[in-house]
């Protein structure tokens, strides 16, 4: 059972998240204060931290920075009502793995948690540095992609996009999620750039709809 530490100072919201996560099979510990939460985060190993940005005692940013300075690699998702680009950049630069602005649907939080856990599992399981899906093979060290043994030339951005989709196979990713994961909040980048690069990758894969399917009004899904 995955061990989750939730550090959130709004009692009603924290209780809601706790119940939803327990319903999904997670073991959840809740803290409402930043200093208490940091102590909990360092005294044992956790599978993930869900961390509010604005906390009494010690901010979420400071907790994240201190954990990373101690070489603590526990995955962290920041949850916050602040949603400016600079807030997101600050959160990610402090060492968070993902950043989810409030209000959000619990399904999106769960999807982001699963995506992080899959990336961790892929890293642990793929000791040869190779990720496979259908007839595609992605070699991480050389950043090359092949289909049935034939190499497919991709640009850096196309490779990054394809890898994110493969690692999140069978889960819908919104354009905003793909923009965050692949482009990393670059200034001036609009969500329609995702559609452009999806088209590029489909063309290069050949029979691209076989792999990447459009979920109208939502985003894209990579079929495994």
TORGU-388654 format. One record per atom (N, C-alpha, C, CB): x, y, z; atom name. Coordinates in steps of 0.1 Angstrom, whole numbers, plus 5000, padded with zeros to 4 digits. Glycine has a CB too. Layout:
u_v_w_atomo
X_Y_Z_CA
...
//
This chain:
u_v_w_atomo
5008_4988_5000_N
5000_5000_5000_CA
5009_5012_5000_C
4990_5000_5012_CB
5006_5022_4991_N
5014_5034_4990_CA
5011_5043_5002_C
5010_5042_4977_CB
5022_5048_5008_N
5022_5057_5019_CA
5022_5072_5015_C
5033_5054_5029_CB
5011_5079_5018_N
5010_5093_5013_CA
5010_5102_5025_C
4997_5095_5005_CB
5018_5113_5025_N
5018_5123_5035_CA
5011_5135_5029_C
5032_5127_5041_CB
5000_5140_5035_N
4993_5151_5030_CA
4995_5163_5040_C
4977_5148_5029_CB
5001_5174_5036_N
5003_5185_5044_CA
4994_5197_5039_C
5018_5190_5044_CB
4983_5199_5046_N
4973_5208_5041_CA
4966_5215_5053_C
4962_5201_5032_CB
4965_5228_5054_N
4961_5235_5066_CA
4946_5237_5066_C
4968_5248_5067_CB
4939_5235_5055_N
4924_5236_5055_CA
4918_5223_5059_C
4919_5241_5041_CB
4912_5222_5071_N
4908_5209_5077_CA
4897_5202_5068_C
4902_5211_5090_CB
4887_5209_5063_N
4877_5203_5055_CA
4882_5197_5042_C
4866_5213_5052_CB
4891_5205_5036_N
4897_5201_5023_CA
4906_5189_5025_C
4904_5212_5016_CB
4914_5190_5036_N
4923_5179_5040_CA
4915_5166_5042_C
4932_5182_5052_CB
4904_5167_5049_N
4896_5155_5052_CA
4890_5149_5040_C
4884_5159_5062_CB
4885_5158_5031_N
4880_5153_5018_CA
4891_5146_5010_C
4875_5165_5009_CB
4903_5151_5009_N
4913_5144_5002_CA
4917_5131_5009_C
4926_5153_5001_CB
4918_5131_5022_N
4921_5119_5029_CA
4911_5108_5026_C
4921_5122_5044_CB
4898_5111_5027_N
4888_5101_5024_CA
4889_5096_5010_C
4874_5106_5027_CB
4891_5105_5000_N
4891_5101_4986_CA
4904_5092_4984_C
4892_5113_4977_CB
4915_5096_4989_N
4927_5088_4987_CA
4927_5074_4994_C
4940_5096_4992_CB
4921_5074_5006_N
4919_5061_5013_CA
4910_5052_5005_C
4914_5063_5027_CB
4899_5058_4999_N
4890_5050_4990_CA
4897_5044_4978_C
4879_5059_4985_CB
4908_5051_4974_N
4916_5046_4962_CA
4927_5036_4967_C
4922_5057_4955_CB
4927_5033_4980_N
4937_5023_4985_CA
4950_5028_4990_C
4940_5014_4974_CB
4951_5041_4992_N
4963_5047_4998_CA
4962_5048_5013_C
4966_5061_4992_CB
4974_5047_5019_N
4975_5049_5034_CA
4979_5063_5036_C
4985_5039_5040_CB
4970_5071_5042_N
4972_5086_5042_CA
4974_5091_5057_C
4960_5093_5036_CB
4985_5099_5058_N
4987_5106_5071_CA
4986_5121_5068_C
5002_5103_5077_CB
4979_5128_5077_N
4976_5142_5075_CA
4982_5151_5085_C
4960_5145_5075_CB
4988_5162_5080_N
4994_5173_5089_CA
4988_5186_5085_C
5010_5173_5089_CB
4985_5195_5095_N
4980_5208_5091_CA
4989_5219_5093_C
4967_5210_5100_CB
5002_5216_5098_N
5011_5227_5100_CA
5024_5224_5093_C
5014_5228_5116_CB
5031_5234_5088_N
5043_5232_5080_CA
5054_5226_5088_C
5047_5245_5075_CB
5057_5231_5100_N
5068_5225_5107_CA
5065_5211_5111_C
5071_5234_5120_CB
5053_5208_5115_N
5050_5194_5119_CA
5051_5185_5106_C
5035_5193_5125_CB
5046_5191_5095_N
5047_5183_5083_CA
5061_5180_5078_C
5039_5190_5072_CB
5070_5190_5080_N
5084_5187_5076_CA
5090_5177_5085_C
5092_5201_5077_CB
5086_5177_5098_N
5092_5167_5107_CA
5087_5153_5103_C
5087_5170_5122_CB
5074_5152_5100_N
5069_5139_5095_CA
5075_5135_5082_C
5053_5140_5093_CB
5078_5144_5073_N
5084_5141_5060_CA
5098_5135_5062_C
5084_5153_5051_CB
5105_5139_5072_N
5119_5135_5073_CA
5121_5123_5083_C
5127_5147_5079_CB
5111_5120_5090_N
5113_5109_5100_CA
5111_5095_5095_C
5104_5111_5112_CB
5105_5094_5083_N
5103_5081_5077_CA
5102_5082_5062_C
5090_5074_5083_CB
5101_5071_5055_N
5100_5071_5040_CA
5086_5072_5036_C
5108_5059_5034_CB
5083_5080_5026_N
5069_5081_5021_CA
5070_5078_5006_C
5063_5095_5023_CB
5059_5074_5000_N
5058_5071_4986_CA
5055_5084_4979_C
5047_5061_4983_CB
5048_5094_4985_N
5045_5107_4979_CA
5041_5117_4990_C
5034_5105_4969_CB
5045_5130_4987_N
5040_5141_4996_CA
5030_5149_4987_C
5052_5150_5001_CB
5019_5152_4993_N
5009_5162_4987_CA
5010_5174_4996_C
4994_5156_4986_CB
5015_5185_4990_N
5020_5196_4998_CA
5013_5209_4994_C
5035_5198_4997_CB
5006_5215_5004_N
5000_5229_5002_CA
5011_5239_5001_C
4989_5232_5012_CB
5009_5249_4993_N
5019_5260_4992_CA
5019_5269_5004_C
5017_5268_4980_CB
5008_5274_5008_N
5006_5283_5019_CA
5003_5276_5032_C
4996_5294_5016_CB
5013_5275_5041_N
5011_5267_5054_CA
5015_5276_5065_C
5019_5254_5053_CB
5009_5274_5077_N
5014_5280_5089_CA
5027_5274_5094_C
5004_5280_5100_CB
5036_5282_5099_N
5048_5276_5105_CA
5060_5275_5095_C
5046_5263_5110_CB
5057_5269_5083_N
5067_5267_5073_CA
5060_5265_5060_C
5077_5255_5076_CB
5064_5273_5050_N
5057_5273_5037_CA
5060_5260_5030_C
5061_5285_5028_CB
5051_5257_5020_N
5054_5245_5012_CA
5066_5246_5004_C
5042_5243_5003_CB
5069_5258_4999_N
5082_5260_4991_CA
5094_5257_5000_C
5082_5275_4986_CB
5094_5262_5012_N
5105_5260_5021_CA
5107_5245_5025_C
5104_5268_5034_CB
5095_5238_5027_N
5096_5224_5030_CA
5102_5217_5018_C
5081_5219_5033_CB
5098_5220_5006_N
5103_5213_4995_CA
5118_5216_4993_C
5095_5218_4982_CB
5122_5228_4995_N
5136_5231_4993_CA
5145_5224_5004_C
5138_5246_4995_CB
5140_5224_5016_N
5148_5217_5027_CA
5149_5202_5024_C
5141_5219_5040_CB
5138_5196_5019_N
5138_5182_5016_CA
5148_5179_5005_C
5124_5176_5013_CB
5148_5187_4995_N
5157_5184_4983_CA
5171_5187_4987_C
5153_5193_4972_CB
5174_5197_4996_N
5187_5199_5000_CA
5193_5188_5009_C
5188_5212_5009_CB
5184_5180_5015_N
5188_5168_5022_CA
5188_5156_5013_C
5178_5166_5034_CB
5187_5158_5000_N
5188_5147_4990_CA
5176_5137_4992_C
5201_5139_4992_CB
5165_5143_4998_N
5152_5135_4999_CA
5146_5135_4985_C
5143_5141_5010_CB
5144_5123_4979_N
5138_5122_4966_CA
5123_5118_4965_C
5146_5112_4958_CB
5117_5119_4977_N
5102_5116_4977_CA
5095_5124_4967_C
5097_5118_4991_CB
5086_5119_4958_N
5079_5127_4949_CA
5070_5136_4956_C
5070_5117_4940_CB
5069_5149_4951_N
5061_5159_4957_CA
5051_5165_4947_C
5070_5170_4964_CB
5039_5166_4950_N
5029_5174_4942_CA
5024_5185_4951_C
5017_5165_4938_CB
5026_5197_4945_N
5021_5209_4953_CA
5007_5212_4949_C
5030_5221_4949_CB
4999_5215_4959_N
4985_5219_4958_CA
4983_5233_4963_C
4976_5209_4966_CB
4978_5242_4954_N
4978_5256_4959_CA
4967_5264_4951_C
4991_5263_4957_CB
4962_5274_4957_N
4952_5283_4951_CA
4959_5293_4942_C
4943_5290_4961_CB
4972_5294_4944_N
4980_5304_4936_CA
4984_5298_4923_C
4992_5309_4944_CB
4980_5304_4911_N
4982_5298_4898_CA
4988_5306_4888_C
4968_5294_4894_CB
4996_5316_4892_N
5004_5324_4882_CA
5015_5316_4877_C
5009_5337_4888_CB
5021_5319_4865_N
5032_5312_4859_CA
5044_5312_4869_C
5036_5318_4846_CB
5046_5324_4875_N
5058_5325_4884_CA
5056_5316_4897_C
5060_5339_4889_CB
5044_5315_4902_N
5041_5306_4913_CA
5044_5291_4909_C
5026_5307_4918_CB
5040_5287_4897_N
5043_5274_4893_CA
5058_5272_4891_C
5035_5271_4880_CB
5064_5281_4885_N
5078_5280_4882_CA
5086_5279_4896_C
5084_5292_4874_CB
5082_5287_4905_N
5088_5287_4919_CA
5086_5273_4925_C
5083_5298_4928_CB
5074_5268_4924_N
5072_5255_4930_CA
5080_5244_4924_C
5057_5252_4929_CB
5081_5244_4911_N
5088_5234_4904_CA
5103_5235_4906_C
5085_5234_4889_CB
5108_5248_4906_N
5122_5250_4909_CA
5127_5247_4923_C
5126_5265_4906_CB
5117_5247_4932_N
5121_5243_4946_CA
5122_5228_4947_C
5110_5248_4956_CB
5118_5221_4937_N
5120_5206_4937_CA
5107_5198_4936_C
5127_5202_4949_CB
5096_5204_4934_N
5083_5197_4933_CA
5083_5190_4920_C
5071_5206_4934_CB
5077_5178_4919_N
5075_5170_4907_CA
5064_5175_4899_C
5074_5156_4910_CB
5054_5180_4905_N
5042_5185_4898_CA
5035_5196_4906_C
5032_5173_4895_CB
5026_5203_4900_N
5020_5215_4906_CA
5005_5215_4901_C
5027_5228_4902_CB
4996_5214_4911_N
4982_5213_4907_CA
4974_5225_4914_C
4976_5200_4912_CB
4969_5234_4906_N
4962_5246_4912_CA
4948_5242_4917_C
4961_5257_4902_CB
4944_5248_4928_N
4930_5246_4933_CA
4921_5256_4926_C
4930_5248_4948_CB
4908_5253_4924_N
4902_5240_4927_CA
4905_5230_4916_C
4887_5242_4929_CB
4905_5217_4920_N
4908_5207_4910_CA
4898_5195_4912_C
4923_5203_4910_CB
4897_5187_4902_N
4889_5175_4904_CA
4898_5164_4909_C
4883_5170_4890_CB
4892_5156_4918_N
4901_5145_4925_CA
4906_5136_4914_C
4892_5138_4935_CB
4899_5134_4903_N
4904_5125_4892_CA
4917_5130_4886_C
4893_5123_4881_CB
4918_5143_4885_N
4930_5148_4880_CA
4942_5146_4889_C
4929_5163_4876_CB
4940_5148_4902_N
4951_5146_4912_CA
4955_5131_4911_C
4946_5149_4926_CB
4945_5122_4911_N
4948_5108_4910_CA
4956_5104_4898_C
4935_5099_4911_CB
4952_5110_4887_N
4959_5108_4874_CA
4973_5112_4875_C
4952_5114_4862_CB
4976_5124_4881_N
4989_5129_4882_CA
4998_5120_4891_C
4989_5144_4887_CB
4991_5116_4902_N
4998_5106_4911_CA
5002_5094_4904_C
4990_5103_4923_CB
4993_5088_4896_N
4996_5076_4889_CA
5007_5078_4879_C
4984_5071_4882_CB
5007_5090_4872_N
5018_5092_4862_CA
5031_5093_4869_C
5015_5106_4855_CB
5032_5099_4881_N
5045_5099_4888_CA
5049_5085_4892_C
5044_5109_4900_CB
5040_5078_4898_N
5043_5064_4902_CA
5048_5056_4890_C
5031_5058_4909_CB
5042_5058_4878_N
5046_5050_4867_CA
5060_5053_4862_C
5036_5052_4855_CB
5063_5066_4863_N
5077_5071_4859_CA
5087_5064_4869_C
5078_5086_4859_CB
5084_5064_4881_N
5093_5058_4891_CA
5094_5043_4888_C
5088_5060_4905_CB
5083_5037_4886_N
5083_5022_4883_CA
5091_5019_4871_C
5069_5016_4883_CB
5089_5027_4860_N
5096_5025_4848_CA
5111_5026_4850_C
5092_5036_4837_CB
5115_5036_4858_N
5130_5038_4861_CA
5135_5026_4868_C
5132_5051_4869_CB
5127_5021_4878_N
5132_5009_4886_CA
5132_4997_4878_C
5123_5008_4898_CB
5122_4995_4869_N
5121_4982_4861_CA
5129_4982_4849_C
5107_4980_4858_CB
5131_4994_4842_N
5138_4994_4829_CA
5153_4996_4831_C
5132_5005_4820_CB
5159_4986_4836_N
5174_4987_4839_CA
5182_4988_4826_C
5179_4975_4847_CB
5176_4984_4815_N
5184_4985_4803_CA
5181_4999_4796_C
5180_4974_4793_CB
5173_5007_4802_N
5171_5020_4797_CA
5162_5020_4785_C
5184_5027_4794_CB
5154_5010_4783_N
5145_5008_4771_CA
5131_5008_4776_C
5149_4996_4763_CB
5122_5016_4769_N
5108_5016_4772_CA
5101_5011_4759_C
5103_5030_4776_CB
5092_5002_4761_N
5085_4996_4749_CA
5070_4997_4751_C
5088_4981_4748_CB
5063_5000_4739_N
5049_5001_4738_CA
5045_4996_4724_C
5044_5015_4742_CB
5036_4987_4724_N
5032_4981_4711_CA
5044_4977_4704_C
5023_4991_4703_CB
5046_4982_4691_N
5058_4978_4684_CA
5068_4989_4684_C
5054_4975_4669_CB
5067_4999_4693_N
5076_5010_4695_CA
5087_5006_4706_C
5069_5023_4698_CB
5099_5010_4703_N
5109_5009_4713_CA
5117_5022_4715_C
5119_4998_4709_CB
5117_5027_4727_N
5124_5040_4730_CA
5136_5037_4739_C
5115_5049_4738_CB
5148_5040_4733_N
5161_5038_4741_CA
5164_5051_4747_C
5172_5033_4731_CB
5163_5052_4761_N
5166_5064_4768_CA
5180_5070_4767_C
5162_5062_4782_CB
5190_5061_4769_N
5204_5067_4768_CA
5207_5074_4755_C
5214_5056_4770_CB
5203_5068_4744_N
5206_5074_4731_CA
5195_5083_4726_C
5209_5063_4721_CB
5183_5083_4733_N
5172_5091_4729_CA
5167_5088_4714_C
5174_5106_4730_CB
5166_5075_4712_N
5162_5071_4698_CA
5149_5063_4699_C
5173_5062_4692_CB
5141_5063_4689_N
5129_5056_4688_CA
5129_5047_4676_C
5117_5066_4688_CB
5124_5035_4677_N
5123_5026_4665_CA
5110_5019_4665_C
5135_5016_4665_CB
5105_5016_4653_N
5093_5008_4651_CA
5096_4996_4643_C
5082_5017_4644_CB
5094_4984_4649_N
5097_4972_4643_CA
5112_4972_4638_C
5088_4969_4631_CB
5121_4978_4646_N
5135_4978_4644_CA
5140_4989_4634_C
5138_4965_4638_CB
5130_4997_4629_N
5134_5008_4620_CA
5134_5021_4628_C
5124_5009_4608_CB
5145_5028_4628_N
5146_5040_4636_CA
5138_5051_4630_C
5161_5044_4637_CB
5131_5059_4639_N
5123_5070_4635_CA
5130_5083_4640_C
5108_5069_4641_CB
5134_5091_4631_N
5140_5104_4635_CA
5131_5114_4641_C
5147_5110_4623_CB
5133_5118_4653_N
5125_5127_4660_CA
5134_5139_4665_C
5118_5120_4672_CB
5128_5151_4666_N
5135_5162_4672_CA
5134_5160_4687_C
5128_5175_4668_CB
5142_5168_4694_N
5142_5167_4709_CA
5128_5168_4715_C
5151_5178_4715_CB
5120_5178_4710_N
5107_5181_4715_CA
5098_5170_4712_C
5101_5194_4710_CB
5099_5164_4699_N
5090_5153_4696_CA
5093_5141_4704_C
5092_5150_4681_CB
5106_5138_4707_N
5110_5127_4715_CA
5104_5129_4729_C
5125_5126_4716_CB
5105_5141_4735_N
5100_5143_4748_CA
5085_5141_4749_C
5104_5157_4753_CB
5078_5146_4739_N
5064_5144_4739_CA
5060_5130_4738_C
5058_5152_4727_CB
5066_5122_4729_N
5063_5108_4727_CA
5066_5100_4740_C
5071_5102_4716_CB
5077_5104_4747_N
5081_5096_4759_CA
5070_5099_4770_C
5095_5101_4764_CB
5066_5111_4771_N
5056_5115_4782_CA
5043_5107_4779_C
5053_5130_4782_CB
5039_5106_4766_N
5027_5099_4762_CA
5028_5084_4765_C
5024_5101_4748_CB
5040_5078_4762_N
5042_5064_4764_CA
5042_5061_4779_C
5055_5059_4758_CB
5049_5069_4787_N
5049_5067_4802_CA
5036_5069_4808_C
5059_5076_4808_CB
5027_5075_4801_N
5013_5077_4807_CA
5003_5069_4798_C
5009_5092_4807_CB
5007_5058_4793_N
4999_5050_4783_CA
4986_5047_4790_C
5006_5038_4779_CB
4975_5048_4782_N
4962_5044_4786_CA
4955_5054_4796_C
4961_5031_4791_CB
4962_5066_4797_N
4956_5076_4806_CA
4955_5089_4797_C
4965_5079_4818_CB
4944_5096_4799_N
4942_5108_4791_CA
4950_5119_4797_C
4927_5112_4791_CB
4957_5127_4789_N
4965_5138_4793_CA
4959_5150_4786_C
4980_5137_4790_CB
4956_5161_4793_N
4950_5173_4788_CA
4962_5181_4781_C
4944_5182_4798_CB
4958_5190_4772_N
4968_5198_4766_CA
4976_5206_4776_C
4961_5208_4756_CB
4970_5211_4787_N
4977_5218_4797_CA
4987_5209_4804_C
4968_5224_4807_CB
4983_5197_4807_N
4993_5187_4813_CA
5005_5185_4804_C
4986_5174_4816_CB
5002_5182_4791_N
5013_5180_4782_CA
5022_5192_4780_C
5008_5176_4768_CB
5016_5204_4780_N
5024_5216_4779_CA
5033_5217_4792_C
5014_5229_4779_CB
5028_5214_4803_N
5036_5215_4816_CA
5047_5205_4815_C
5027_5213_4828_CB
5044_5192_4811_N
5054_5181_4812_CA
5064_5182_4801_C
5047_5168_4811_CB
5061_5187_4790_N
5070_5187_4778_CA
5077_5201_4776_C
5063_5183_4765_CB
5069_5212_4778_N
5075_5225_4775_CA
5079_5232_4788_C
5065_5234_4768_CB
5074_5228_4799_N
5078_5233_4812_CA
5076_5248_4814_C
5093_5231_4813_CB
5064_5252_4810_N
5059_5266_4813_CA
5068_5276_4806_C
5060_5268_4828_CB
5073_5273_4794_N
5080_5283_4787_CA
5072_5295_4783_C
5086_5277_4774_CB
5078_5307_4785_N
5070_5319_4782_CA
5066_5320_4768_C
5079_5331_4786_CB
5053_5324_4766_N
5048_5326_4753_CA
5043_5314_4746_C
5058_5333_4745_CB
5044_5302_4752_N
5040_5290_4745_CA
5025_5288_4748_C
5048_5277_4750_CB
5017_5286_4737_N
5002_5284_4739_CA
4999_5269_4737_C
4995_5292_4728_CB
4987_5265_4743_N
4984_5251_4742_CA
4982_5245_4728_C
4971_5249_4750_CB
4980_5254_4718_N
4978_5248_4705_CA
4991_5243_4699_C
4973_5259_4695_CB
5002_5246_4705_N
5015_5240_4701_CA
5015_5225_4703_C
5027_5247_4708_CB
5007_5221_4713_N
5006_5206_4716_CA
5000_5199_4704_C
4998_5204_4729_CB
4989_5205_4699_N
4983_5199_4687_CA
4992_5198_4675_C
4970_5207_4683_CB
5000_5208_4674_N
5010_5209_4662_CA
5020_5197_4664_C
5017_5222_4662_CB
5025_5195_4676_N
5036_5185_4678_CA
5030_5171_4678_C
5043_5188_4690_CB
5017_5170_4682_N
5011_5157_4681_CA
5010_5153_4667_C
4996_5157_4688_CB
5006_5162_4658_N
5005_5160_4644_CA
5019_5155_4638_C
5000_5172_4636_CB
5030_5162_4642_N
5043_5159_4638_CA
5047_5145_4642_C
5054_5169_4644_CB
5044_5141_4654_N
5048_5128_4659_CA
5039_5117_4652_C
5046_5127_4674_CB
5026_5119_4650_N
5018_5110_4643_CA
5023_5107_4629_C
5003_5115_4643_CB
5027_5118_4622_N
5032_5117_4608_CA
5045_5108_4608_C
5035_5131_4602_CB
5053_5111_4618_N
5066_5103_4618_CA
5065_5089_4622_C
5076_5110_4627_CB
5055_5086_4631_N
5052_5072_4634_CA
5046_5064_4623_C
5044_5072_4647_CB
5038_5071_4614_N
5031_5064_4604_CA
5019_5057_4611_C
5040_5055_4596_CB
5008_5058_4605_N
4996_5052_4611_CA
4995_5057_4625_C
4997_5036_4611_CB
4997_5071_4627_N
4998_5076_4640_CA
4986_5075_4649_C
5001_5091_4639_CB
4974_5075_4643_N
4962_5073_4651_CA
4961_5060_4658_C
4949_5075_4642_CB
4969_5050_4653_N
4970_5037_4660_CA
4975_5039_4674_C
4978_5027_4652_CB
4984_5048_4676_N
4991_5050_4689_CA
4985_5061_4697_C
5006_5053_4686_CB
4984_5073_4691_N
4979_5085_4698_CA
4965_5089_4694_C
4989_5097_4696_CB
4956_5088_4703_N
4942_5090_4700_CA
4937_5103_4706_C
4933_5079_4704_CB
4929_5111_4699_N
4923_5123_4704_CA
4911_5121_4712_C
4920_5133_4692_CB
4910_5126_4724_N
4898_5126_4732_CA
4892_5140_4731_C
4901_5122_4748_CB
4882_5141_4723_N
4877_5154_4719_CA
4873_5162_4731_C
4864_5152_4710_CB
4878_5175_4731_N
4875_5184_4742_CA
4883_5182_4755_C
4860_5183_4745_CB
4891_5171_4755_N
4899_5169_4767_CA
4914_5169_4764_C
4895_5155_4773_CB
4919_5160_4755_N
4933_5160_4752_CA
4936_5147_4744_C
4941_5159_4765_CB
4947_5140_4748_N
4952_5129_4740_CA
4955_5117_4749_C
4964_5133_4732_CB
4954_5105_4743_N
4957_5093_4751_CA
4966_5084_4742_C
4944_5085_4755_CB
4976_5078_4747_N
4985_5068_4740_CA
4980_5054_4744_C
5000_5071_4744_CB
4976_5047_4734_N
4971_5033_4736_CA
4982_5023_4737_C
4961_5029_4725_CB
4981_5016_4748_N
4992_5005_4750_CA
4987_4992_4746_C
4996_5005_4765_CB
//
